Amino acid sequence: MIRRLALLSVPLLLLVSGCTAGTGQPASPSRPEAATGRPSPFADCAALTTAPDGSAAAGPSAGAGGDTLLPELSLTCFTGGAPVALREVRGPAVINVWASWCPPCRKELPAFQRLHQRADGQLRVFGVNAQDSRAAAQAIGEDFGIRFPVLVDQGQAVQRALRRNAIPLTVFLDGDGRIRHVDTSGALDDARLAELVEQHLGIAVPA
């Protein structure tokens, strides 16, 4: 535990509503072959391209929503396997962009795990780990019990495409693959997260 906590030091400038990576932040490759030797704590990403079981959602049709679709990027899955094309992700979904070195990210991650459990079948929850080391991200997943799928974005491509600098940021994706809201207000708790899901996706999350 002490060794893991040592990985979670905060050498970066923090903003009031989130964290930004300075130019000196090391971008350690997050490759499955660079793993610590322990299995990934996060779920496999293969199911992200199929609609949640209990939803009537269809995938995004060609051209639907214009620039409100997810960016045309493919990201690797923390657990390995084939890269995931974001445009092929099936909603409704809540996407949390986070890093181990960001205190607000660490604060809100357990709420996303609880949403993942409570809303199973209604919507999917997954993460995008941004500009982080594999060892530190893995330690977060193990220590905080985070089990939803996590994609890896070493170059902050998602943030650049969404024109957002600070994290955490949370994307609310509807059943047609359109971005309904991007939240950068800081760490979200259970109540605020449920409120945003109902407001932007029309889904009442069970208590």
ChimeraX commands (.cxc) that place a marker at each C-alpha (Angstrom):
marker #1 position 0.00,0.00,0.00 radius 0.5
marker #1 position 2.80,2.45,0.89 radius 0.5
marker #1 position 4.50,1.73,-2.43 radius 0.5
marker #1 position 1.27,2.35,-4.30 radius 0.5
marker #1 position 0.57,5.61,-2.48 radius 0.5
marker #1 position 4.05,6.80,-3.37 radius 0.5
marker #1 position 3.04,6.57,-7.01 radius 0.5
marker #1 position 0.19,9.00,-6.43 radius 0.5
marker #1 position 2.28,12.11,-5.67 radius 0.5
marker #1 position 1.07,15.35,-7.18 radius 0.5
marker #1 position 3.90,17.14,-8.97 radius 0.5
marker #1 position 1.59,19.22,-11.16 radius 0.5
marker #1 position -0.17,22.58,-11.07 radius 0.5
marker #1 position -3.79,22.17,-9.84 radius 0.5
marker #1 position -6.67,24.37,-10.94 radius 0.5
marker #1 position -9.75,25.11,-8.83 radius 0.5
marker #1 position -12.04,23.06,-11.09 radius 0.5
marker #1 position -9.56,20.45,-12.18 radius 0.5
marker #1 position -5.99,19.50,-12.98 radius 0.5
marker #1 position -3.81,20.34,-15.93 radius 0.5
marker #1 position -0.63,18.52,-16.86 radius 0.5
marker #1 position 2.40,20.74,-17.06 radius 0.5
marker #1 position 4.95,20.42,-19.83 radius 0.5
marker #1 position 7.23,18.50,-17.49 radius 0.5
marker #1 position 4.76,15.68,-16.83 radius 0.5
marker #1 position 6.38,12.41,-17.95 radius 0.5
marker #1 position 4.31,10.49,-20.46 radius 0.5
marker #1 position 5.13,6.89,-19.61 radius 0.5
marker #1 position 3.83,4.43,-22.22 radius 0.5
marker #1 position 0.76,2.49,-21.06 radius 0.5
marker #1 position 1.22,-0.75,-22.95 radius 0.5
marker #1 position -0.04,-4.16,-21.83 radius 0.5
marker #1 position 3.49,-5.49,-22.23 radius 0.5
marker #1 position 4.72,-2.78,-19.82 radius 0.5
marker #1 position 2.45,-4.04,-17.04 radius 0.5
marker #1 position 3.57,-4.51,-13.49 radius 0.5
marker #1 position 3.02,-8.25,-13.73 radius 0.5
marker #1 position -0.38,-8.02,-11.99 radius 0.5
marker #1 position -3.63,-8.49,-13.94 radius 0.5
marker #1 position -5.52,-5.35,-14.89 radius 0.5
marker #1 position -8.18,-4.38,-12.34 radius 0.5
marker #1 position -10.33,-2.84,-15.07 radius 0.5
marker #1 position -12.91,-4.63,-17.23 radius 0.5
marker #1 position -12.32,-5.57,-20.83 radius 0.5
marker #1 position -13.33,-2.94,-23.40 radius 0.5
marker #1 position -14.86,-5.20,-26.07 radius 0.5
marker #1 position -18.43,-4.58,-24.89 radius 0.5
marker #1 position -18.15,-0.82,-25.43 radius 0.5
marker #1 position -19.20,-1.18,-29.05 radius 0.5
marker #1 position -22.46,-2.95,-28.18 radius 0.5
marker #1 position -25.50,-1.18,-26.70 radius 0.5
marker #1 position -26.23,-1.67,-22.99 radius 0.5
marker #1 position -28.51,-4.66,-22.48 radius 0.5
marker #1 position -31.44,-2.74,-21.05 radius 0.5
marker #1 position -31.34,0.20,-23.44 radius 0.5
marker #1 position -33.14,0.67,-26.70 radius 0.5
marker #1 position -30.19,2.64,-28.00 radius 0.5
marker #1 position -28.91,2.34,-31.51 radius 0.5
marker #1 position -25.43,3.23,-32.60 radius 0.5
marker #1 position -24.72,6.57,-34.24 radius 0.5
marker #1 position -25.77,6.77,-37.86 radius 0.5
marker #1 position -23.42,8.22,-40.41 radius 0.5
marker #1 position -23.23,11.98,-40.07 radius 0.5
marker #1 position -25.71,12.12,-37.20 radius 0.5
marker #1 position -25.14,14.97,-34.80 radius 0.5
marker #1 position -22.36,16.61,-36.84 radius 0.5
marker #1 position -19.47,17.68,-34.63 radius 0.5
marker #1 position -21.40,16.56,-31.51 radius 0.5
marker #1 position -20.20,13.00,-32.10 radius 0.5
marker #1 position -17.21,11.62,-30.25 radius 0.5
marker #1 position -13.91,12.39,-31.99 radius 0.5
marker #1 position -12.60,10.04,-34.66 radius 0.5
marker #1 position -9.97,8.45,-32.45 radius 0.5
marker #1 position -9.00,4.89,-31.61 radius 0.5
marker #1 position -7.61,4.22,-28.13 radius 0.5
marker #1 position -6.02,1.15,-26.62 radius 0.5
marker #1 position -7.72,-0.68,-23.77 radius 0.5
marker #1 position -5.88,-0.87,-20.44 radius 0.5
marker #1 position -6.57,-4.61,-20.33 radius 0.5
marker #1 position -5.25,-5.18,-23.86 radius 0.5
marker #1 position -7.05,-6.42,-26.94 radius 0.5
marker #1 position -8.03,-4.52,-30.06 radius 0.5
marker #1 position -8.10,-0.71,-30.01 radius 0.5
marker #1 position -11.54,0.86,-29.55 radius 0.5
marker #1 position -12.79,3.42,-32.09 radius 0.5
marker #1 position -14.66,6.07,-30.09 radius 0.5
marker #1 position -17.15,6.62,-32.92 radius 0.5
marker #1 position -18.17,2.97,-32.54 radius 0.5
marker #1 position -18.97,3.25,-28.83 radius 0.5
marker #1 position -22.66,2.57,-28.21 radius 0.5
marker #1 position -24.54,4.76,-25.79 radius 0.5
marker #1 position -26.07,5.83,-23.63 radius 0.5
marker #1 position -22.77,6.20,-21.83 radius 0.5
marker #1 position -20.92,8.26,-19.25 radius 0.5
marker #1 position -17.23,8.72,-20.03 radius 0.5
marker #1 position -14.87,9.92,-17.31 radius 0.5
marker #1 position -11.44,11.30,-18.28 radius 0.5
marker #1 position -9.06,10.98,-15.34 radius 0.5
marker #1 position -5.47,10.57,-14.17 radius 0.5
marker #1 position -3.92,9.24,-10.98 radius 0.5
marker #1 position -2.03,12.48,-10.35 radius 0.5
marker #1 position -5.26,14.55,-10.28 radius 0.5
marker #1 position -6.80,14.80,-6.76 radius 0.5
marker #1 position -10.36,15.66,-7.97 radius 0.5
marker #1 position -10.19,12.63,-10.29 radius 0.5
marker #1 position -9.30,10.34,-7.40 radius 0.5
marker #1 position -12.05,11.88,-5.27 radius 0.5
marker #1 position -14.81,11.22,-7.81 radius 0.5
marker #1 position -13.76,7.82,-9.22 radius 0.5
marker #1 position -15.63,5.81,-6.53 radius 0.5
marker #1 position -18.86,7.62,-7.49 radius 0.5
marker #1 position -18.38,6.50,-11.10 radius 0.5
marker #1 position -17.81,2.94,-9.92 radius 0.5
marker #1 position -21.08,3.08,-7.97 radius 0.5
marker #1 position -22.86,4.50,-11.03 radius 0.5
marker #1 position -21.40,1.64,-13.07 radius 0.5
marker #1 position -22.95,-0.83,-10.63 radius 0.5
marker #1 position -26.31,0.90,-10.12 radius 0.5
marker #1 position -26.98,1.72,-13.78 radius 0.5
marker #1 position -25.83,-1.60,-15.23 radius 0.5
marker #1 position -28.01,-2.40,-18.24 radius 0.5
marker #1 position -29.33,1.17,-18.54 radius 0.5
marker #1 position -26.12,2.89,-19.56 radius 0.5
marker #1 position -22.46,2.09,-19.59 radius 0.5
marker #1 position -19.68,3.80,-17.67 radius 0.5
marker #1 position -16.08,3.78,-18.81 radius 0.5
marker #1 position -12.94,5.78,-18.26 radius 0.5
marker #1 position -10.19,7.37,-20.32 radius 0.5
marker #1 position -6.89,7.46,-18.43 radius 0.5
marker #1 position -4.99,10.51,-19.67 radius 0.5
marker #1 position -1.23,11.22,-19.63 radius 0.5
marker #1 position -0.55,8.80,-16.81 radius 0.5
marker #1 position 1.80,5.94,-15.98 radius 0.5
marker #1 position 0.44,2.41,-16.15 radius 0.5
marker #1 position 1.68,1.56,-12.65 radius 0.5
marker #1 position -0.06,4.56,-11.05 radius 0.5
marker #1 position -3.33,3.99,-12.93 radius 0.5
marker #1 position -3.27,0.31,-11.98 radius 0.5
marker #1 position -2.70,1.20,-8.32 radius 0.5
marker #1 position -5.76,3.47,-8.39 radius 0.5
marker #1 position -7.89,0.72,-9.89 radius 0.5
marker #1 position -6.74,-1.80,-7.30 radius 0.5
marker #1 position -6.94,0.45,-4.25 radius 0.5
marker #1 position -10.24,2.13,-5.12 radius 0.5
marker #1 position -11.97,-0.96,-6.53 radius 0.5
marker #1 position -12.55,0.54,-9.99 radius 0.5
marker #1 position -13.84,-2.16,-12.30 radius 0.5
marker #1 position -15.35,-0.43,-15.31 radius 0.5
marker #1 position -13.45,-0.47,-18.66 radius 0.5
marker #1 position -10.64,2.05,-19.11 radius 0.5
marker #1 position -9.09,3.29,-22.34 radius 0.5
marker #1 position -5.62,4.85,-22.47 radius 0.5
marker #1 position -4.92,8.31,-23.94 radius 0.5
marker #1 position -1.25,9.17,-23.43 radius 0.5
marker #1 position -1.28,12.14,-25.80 radius 0.5
marker #1 position -4.43,13.84,-24.41 radius 0.5
marker #1 position -6.07,13.45,-27.82 radius 0.5
marker #1 position -9.57,13.29,-26.34 radius 0.5
marker #1 position -9.08,16.50,-24.37 radius 0.5
marker #1 position -7.71,18.31,-27.42 radius 0.5
marker #1 position -10.57,17.10,-29.62 radius 0.5
marker #1 position -13.12,18.30,-27.04 radius 0.5
marker #1 position -11.19,21.56,-26.56 radius 0.5
marker #1 position -10.89,21.01,-22.85 radius 0.5
marker #1 position -7.60,21.33,-20.99 radius 0.5
marker #1 position -8.34,20.45,-17.38 radius 0.5
marker #1 position -9.44,17.14,-15.93 radius 0.5
marker #1 position -11.50,15.54,-14.60 radius 0.5
marker #1 position -13.98,15.90,-17.41 radius 0.5
marker #1 position -17.08,13.81,-17.98 radius 0.5
marker #1 position -18.86,13.25,-21.28 radius 0.5
marker #1 position -22.54,12.29,-21.45 radius 0.5
marker #1 position -23.27,10.35,-24.63 radius 0.5
marker #1 position -26.83,9.57,-25.75 radius 0.5
marker #1 position -28.11,6.43,-27.45 radius 0.5
marker #1 position -27.50,7.89,-30.91 radius 0.5
marker #1 position -23.85,8.54,-30.13 radius 0.5
marker #1 position -24.25,12.30,-29.70 radius 0.5
marker #1 position -22.49,14.25,-26.98 radius 0.5
marker #1 position -25.19,15.82,-24.82 radius 0.5
marker #1 position -22.97,17.45,-22.21 radius 0.5
marker #1 position -19.31,17.80,-21.22 radius 0.5
marker #1 position -18.84,18.52,-17.53 radius 0.5
marker #1 position -15.67,20.16,-16.20 radius 0.5
marker #1 position -17.06,21.47,-12.91 radius 0.5
marker #1 position -14.73,19.44,-10.71 radius 0.5
marker #1 position -15.18,16.30,-8.63 radius 0.5
marker #1 position -18.72,14.88,-8.97 radius 0.5
marker #1 position -20.43,13.08,-6.12 radius 0.5
marker #1 position -23.19,10.47,-6.38 radius 0.5
marker #1 position -26.07,12.95,-6.20 radius 0.5
marker #1 position -24.66,15.36,-8.79 radius 0.5
marker #1 position -23.72,12.53,-11.12 radius 0.5
marker #1 position -27.24,11.05,-10.93 radius 0.5
marker #1 position -28.69,14.51,-11.54 radius 0.5
marker #1 position -26.57,15.03,-14.66 radius 0.5
marker #1 position -27.44,11.56,-16.01 radius 0.5
marker #1 position -31.16,12.27,-15.66 radius 0.5
marker #1 position -30.87,15.81,-17.01 radius 0.5
marker #1 position -28.83,15.01,-20.11 radius 0.5
marker #1 position -29.63,11.36,-20.84 radius 0.5
marker #1 position -33.14,11.05,-19.41 radius 0.5
marker #1 position -32.20,8.05,-17.27 radius 0.5
marker #1 position -33.18,7.86,-13.61 radius 0.5
marker #1 position -30.41,6.00,-11.81 radius 0.5
marker #1 position -31.69,3.76,-9.00 radius 0.5
marker #1 position -30.52,4.62,-5.51 radius 0.5
marker link #1:1,2 radius 0.2
marker link #1:2,3 radius 0.2
marker link #1:3,4 radius 0.2
marker link #1:4,5 radius 0.2
marker link #1:5,6 radius 0.2
marker link #1:6,7 radius 0.2
marker link #1:7,8 radius 0.2
marker link #1:8,9 radius 0.2
marker link #1:9,10 radius 0.2
marker link #1:10,11 radius 0.2
marker link #1:11,12 radius 0.2
marker link #1:12,13 radius 0.2
marker link #1:13,14 radius 0.2
marker link #1:14,15 radius 0.2
marker link #1:15,16 radius 0.2
marker link #1:16,17 radius 0.2
marker link #1:17,18 radius 0.2
marker link #1:18,19 radius 0.2
marker link #1:19,20 radius 0.2
marker link #1:20,21 radius 0.2
marker link #1:21,22 radius 0.2
marker link #1:22,23 radius 0.2
marker link #1:23,24 radius 0.2
marker link #1:24,25 radius 0.2
marker link #1:25,26 radius 0.2
marker link #1:26,27 radius 0.2
marker link #1:27,28 radius 0.2
marker link #1:28,29 radius 0.2
marker link #1:29,30 radius 0.2
marker link #1:30,31 radius 0.2
marker link #1:31,32 radius 0.2
marker link #1:32,33 radius 0.2
marker link #1:33,34 radius 0.2
marker link #1:34,35 radius 0.2
marker link #1:35,36 radius 0.2
marker link #1:36,37 radius 0.2
marker link #1:37,38 radius 0.2
marker link #1:38,39 radius 0.2
marker link #1:39,40 radius 0.2
marker link #1:40,41 radius 0.2
marker link #1:41,42 radius 0.2
marker link #1:42,43 radius 0.2
marker link #1:43,44 radius 0.2
marker link #1:44,45 radius 0.2
marker link #1:45,46 radius 0.2
marker link #1:46,47 radius 0.2
marker link #1:47,48 radius 0.2
marker link #1:48,49 radius 0.2
marker link #1:49,50 radius 0.2
marker link #1:50,51 radius 0.2
marker link #1:51,52 radius 0.2
marker link #1:52,53 radius 0.2
marker link #1:53,54 radius 0.2
marker link #1:54,55 radius 0.2
marker link #1:55,56 radius 0.2
marker link #1:56,57 radius 0.2
marker link #1:57,58 radius 0.2
marker link #1:58,59 radius 0.2
marker link #1:59,60 radius 0.2
marker link #1:60,61 radius 0.2
marker link #1:61,62 radius 0.2
marker link #1:62,63 radius 0.2
marker link #1:63,64 radius 0.2
marker link #1:64,65 radius 0.2
marker link #1:65,66 radius 0.2
marker link #1:66,67 radius 0.2
marker link #1:67,68 radius 0.2
marker link #1:68,69 radius 0.2
marker link #1:69,70 radius 0.2
marker link #1:70,71 radius 0.2
marker link #1:71,72 radius 0.2
marker link #1:72,73 radius 0.2
marker link #1:73,74 radius 0.2
marker link #1:74,75 radius 0.2
marker link #1:75,76 radius 0.2
marker link #1:76,77 radius 0.2
marker link #1:77,78 radius 0.2
marker link #1:78,79 radius 0.2
marker link #1:79,80 radius 0.2
marker link #1:80,81 radius 0.2
marker link #1:81,82 radius 0.2
marker link #1:82,83 radius 0.2
marker link #1:83,84 radius 0.2
marker link #1:84,85 radius 0.2
marker link #1:85,86 radius 0.2
marker link #1:86,87 radius 0.2
marker link #1:87,88 radius 0.2
marker link #1:88,89 radius 0.2
marker link #1:89,90 radius 0.2
marker link #1:90,91 radius 0.2
marker link #1:91,92 radius 0.2
marker link #1:92,93 radius 0.2
marker link #1:93,94 radius 0.2
marker link #1:94,95 radius 0.2
marker link #1:95,96 radius 0.2
marker link #1:96,97 radius 0.2
marker link #1:97,98 radius 0.2
marker link #1:98,99 radius 0.2
marker link #1:99,100 radius 0.2
marker link #1:100,101 radius 0.2
marker link #1:101,102 radius 0.2
marker link #1:102,103 radius 0.2
marker link #1:103,104 radius 0.2
marker link #1:104,105 radius 0.2
marker link #1:105,106 radius 0.2
marker link #1:106,107 radius 0.2
marker link #1:107,108 radius 0.2
marker link #1:108,109 radius 0.2
marker link #1:109,110 radius 0.2
marker link #1:110,111 radius 0.2
marker link #1:111,112 radius 0.2
marker link #1:112,113 radius 0.2
marker link #1:113,114 radius 0.2
marker link #1:114,115 radius 0.2
marker link #1:115,116 radius 0.2
marker link #1:116,117 radius 0.2
marker link #1:117,118 radius 0.2
marker link #1:118,119 radius 0.2
marker link #1:119,120 radius 0.2
marker link #1:120,121 radius 0.2
marker link #1:121,122 radius 0.2
marker link #1:122,123 radius 0.2
marker link #1:123,124 radius 0.2
marker link #1:124,125 radius 0.2
marker link #1:125,126 radius 0.2
marker link #1:126,127 radius 0.2
marker link #1:127,128 radius 0.2
marker link #1:128,129 radius 0.2
marker link #1:129,130 radius 0.2
marker link #1:130,131 radius 0.2
marker link #1:131,132 radius 0.2
marker link #1:132,133 radius 0.2
marker link #1:133,134 radius 0.2
marker link #1:134,135 radius 0.2
marker link #1:135,136 radius 0.2
marker link #1:136,137 radius 0.2
marker link #1:137,138 radius 0.2
marker link #1:138,139 radius 0.2
marker link #1:139,140 radius 0.2
marker link #1:140,141 radius 0.2
marker link #1:141,142 radius 0.2
marker link #1:142,143 radius 0.2
marker link #1:143,144 radius 0.2
marker link #1:144,145 radius 0.2
marker link #1:145,146 radius 0.2
marker link #1:146,147 radius 0.2
marker link #1:147,148 radius 0.2
marker link #1:148,149 radius 0.2
marker link #1:149,150 radius 0.2
marker link #1:150,151 radius 0.2
marker link #1:151,152 radius 0.2
marker link #1:152,153 radius 0.2
marker link #1:153,154 radius 0.2
marker link #1:154,155 radius 0.2
marker link #1:155,156 radius 0.2
marker link #1:156,157 radius 0.2
marker link #1:157,158 radius 0.2
marker link #1:158,159 radius 0.2
marker link #1:159,160 radius 0.2
marker link #1:160,161 radius 0.2
marker link #1:161,162 radius 0.2
marker link #1:162,163 radius 0.2
marker link #1:163,164 radius 0.2
marker link #1:164,165 radius 0.2
marker link #1:165,166 radius 0.2
marker link #1:166,167 radius 0.2
marker link #1:167,168 radius 0.2
marker link #1:168,169 radius 0.2
marker link #1:169,170 radius 0.2
marker link #1:170,171 radius 0.2
marker link #1:171,172 radius 0.2
marker link #1:172,173 radius 0.2
marker link #1:173,174 radius 0.2
marker link #1:174,175 radius 0.2
marker link #1:175,176 radius 0.2
marker link #1:176,177 radius 0.2
marker link #1:177,178 radius 0.2
marker link #1:178,179 radius 0.2
marker link #1:179,180 radius 0.2
marker link #1:180,181 radius 0.2
marker link #1:181,182 radius 0.2
marker link #1:182,183 radius 0.2
marker link #1:183,184 radius 0.2
marker link #1:184,185 radius 0.2
marker link #1:185,186 radius 0.2
marker link #1:186,187 radius 0.2
marker link #1:187,188 radius 0.2
marker link #1:188,189 radius 0.2
marker link #1:189,190 radius 0.2
marker link #1:190,191 radius 0.2
marker link #1:191,192 radius 0.2
marker link #1:192,193 radius 0.2
marker link #1:193,194 radius 0.2
marker link #1:194,195 radius 0.2
marker link #1:195,196 radius 0.2
marker link #1:196,197 radius 0.2
marker link #1:197,198 radius 0.2
marker link #1:198,199 radius 0.2
marker link #1:199,200 radius 0.2
marker link #1:200,201 radius 0.2
marker link #1:201,202 radius 0.2
marker link #1:202,203 radius 0.2
marker link #1:203,204 radius 0.2
marker link #1:204,205 radius 0.2
marker link #1:205,206 radius 0.2
marker link #1:206,207 radius 0.2
view
